């Protein structure tokens, strides 16, 4: 059986290159990936305000993915916008890279640090670590002071900044593991890991999209999805101003 995993980018800026981050997985695992963005919403996710704007579109896209035969959905953002709401709306697993990456990092060391885009997202990530039950292992959140939409403007500068903050997280914050705190940091995890290792800092670097994809496949392979006790389907009621596919969660 081949599983179909839908990658959902929760904003309106086209990011067709995101599927390249999952390249090769379909060659060794029974999976195909598809990718969609939102038709309405913010240009990027950098705040709780952006999360709220994206959430209705995330739920609608998750419902569409399930209706189109997808077996799982990955919300392509470390902020996990609309995650709980989407889980309530569909039967298939819905995963967020923020939650998946933090749990993976918590298993790989005694402490981990997240290296992300802007200081303003640190409270969101810190609160998520508390909600996800891994706050005690969060050593620090460090930022490189680059907005999402500027990540591709100077890749060499991004690499240098990520490496510098990762060094500080390991040496000063005592992190055992580094989590890349934006799914827009494409193709950098292996290079960053190799650079750290060459400097005597052999910390694993968690690639959020690939890690979340593998977790999705593990759940699908085990025949597991989220508990309907934890994420009960929404009660039927009128909704004004939003066009959502009908919720038919069993």
Secondary structure, 3 states (H helix, E strand, C coil): CCEEEEEECCCCCCCHHHHHHHCCHHHHCCEEEEEECCCCCCCCCCCHHHHHHHHHHHHHHHHHHHHCCCCEEEECCCCCCCHHHHHHHCCCEEEEHHHHHHHHHHHHCCCEEEEECCHHHHHHHHHHHHHCCCHHHEEEEEECCCCHHHHHHCHHHHHHHHHHHHHHHHHCCCCCEEEECCCCCCCCHHHHHHHHHHCCCCCEEECHHHHHHHHHHHHHHCCCCCCCCCCCCCCCCCCCCCCCCCCCCC
